[in-house]
Amino acid sequence: MVKSKTAPKRFVSNLCNCETVFDYAGNCQSIQTIEELMAQAGFWGDQEAAQQKVGELKSLKAVVTPLSQAIQSVDDLEALIEMADEDDSLVDEVVSEVESLEEQVAQLQLNTLLSGTHDRAGGLLTIHARDGGTDANDWAEMLLRMYTLWAQKHDFTVELLDRSDNDEAGINNATIAIRGPMAYGYLKGETGMHRLVRISPFNSEGKRQTSFAAVDVSPEIADSVQVDIQDKDVREDRYRASGAGGQHVNKTDSAIRLTHMPTGIVVQCQNERSQHKNRASAWKMLRARLARVEEEKREAEQLQKYKDKSRVGFGSQIRNYFLHPDQRVKDSRTGYSMGSFHQVLDGNIQGFLEAYLRWRVQGE
């Protein structure tokens, strides 16, 4: 009981840190402001703006609600400890409550690592097949499925923005929007090269094949957020769509490619039959990529905190997936690994995401 009696003070200290990091008071006020706005007549007149506010409210509550629950649990624990001083039958309940609170606070402390400028936003995730021929195309599609399943396990929504299928198997590239609280914060560490080693199903000799796919993750930026893009800096190219469904969409130049000349960033969208919708999606992708560039510039001054950890870029190999000679997946940065290849490909990647967040702040 001695440890249990001192637990509330320890929890209060940890929660105070969480309140500061998450701006608990400010977020509570923001929730109240949005809820008052939603109660006004005509709120749903602009569906797109309304949905953005609903998404913002959901993200705020995802931060505030667990913290509010933990604060209430500490108050309840203090009262329970006082009662247990006079009733020994409550000792086991006190121990159980302490263990439960330890789990809550541990999760909240993990969430404090998701306090970046855009960490609460949704994420735009792009996958490109790289070296490895048809195996690489197949591998890119396997990764697309993996991230989609991860999102579904967390009740996030997934929207396909662009997809280019390979003629033989798999995809050349694809972009999806994953929307949910902290989606970008969790996924931003997935940017880099993913390497697969397996016996190729496309090789009649049954040889082992190494293939690569590049993943790029950017925050989904609301239209209300200002991103400085000069029209003169963007070149738009229109072309005929290809891939699945192409027979329906390629009769006109409906696909859109945008090139941001100063940075060399290229985005494209061909998933819709409407050129207007493809253009809107392409601009959304470009805004996201440029917002991430600005975020990286702000973080550049902090790179010394990571000592010898070089920044992981789009072309850096971050994770190895082995299906032969044994089954395992290992992260090149954190050392975190799982022995079940198929579980990982079924979307069970949360351990990798959390390990990256902890690794990233080590040595600060």
Stockholm file with secondary structure:
# STOCKHOLM 1.0

chainA/1-364         MVKSKTAPKRFVSNLCNCETVFDYAGNCQSIQTIEELMAQAGFWGDQEAAQQKVGELKSLKAVVTPLSQAIQSVDDLEALIEMADEDDSLVDEVVSEVESLEEQVAQLQLNTLLSGTHDRAGGLLTIHARDGGTDANDWAEMLLRMYTLWAQKHDFTVELLDRSDNDEAGINNATIAIRGPMAYGYLKGETGMHRLVRISPFNSEGKRQTSFAAVDVSPEIADSVQVDIQDKDVREDRYRASGAGGQHVNKTDSAIRLTHMPTGIVVQCQNERSQHKNRASAWKMLRARLARVEEEKREAEQLQKYKDKSRVGFGSQIRNYFLHPDQRVKDSRTGYSMGSFHQVLDGNIQGFLEAYLRWRVQGE
#=GR chainA/1-364 SS CHHHHHHHHHHHHHHHHHHHHTTHHHHHHHHHHHHHHHTSTTGGGSHHHHHHHHHHHHHHHHHHHHHHHHHHHHHHHHHHHHHHTTCGGGHHHHHHHHHHHHHHHHHHHHHTTCCSTTTTSCEEEEEEECSSTHHHHHHHHHHHHHHHHHHHHTTCEEEEEEEEECSSSSEEEEEEEEESTTHHHHHGGGCEEEEEEEECTTCTTCCEEEEEEEEEEEECCCTTSCCCCCGGGEEEEEECCCSTTHHHHTTSCCEEEEEETTTTEEEEECSSSCHHHHHHHHHHHHHHHHHHHHHHHHHGGGGGGGTTCCCCCTTSEEEEEECSSSCEEEETTTCCEESCHHHHHTTCCHHHHHHHHHHHHTTC
#=GC SS_cons         CHHHHHHHHHHHHHHHHHHHHTTHHHHHHHHHHHHHHHTSTTGGGSHHHHHHHHHHHHHHHHHHHHHHHHHHHHHHHHHHHHHHTTCGGGHHHHHHHHHHHHHHHHHHHHHTTCCSTTTTSCEEEEEEECSSTHHHHHHHHHHHHHHHHHHHHTTCEEEEEEEEECSSSSEEEEEEEEESTTHHHHHGGGCEEEEEEEECTTCTTCCEEEEEEEEEEEECCCTTSCCCCCGGGEEEEEECCCSTTHHHHTTSCCEEEEEETTTTEEEEECSSSCHHHHHHHHHHHHHHHHHHHHHHHHHGGGGGGGTTCCCCCTTSEEEEEECSSSCEEEETTTCCEESCHHHHHTTCCHHHHHHHHHHHHTTC
//
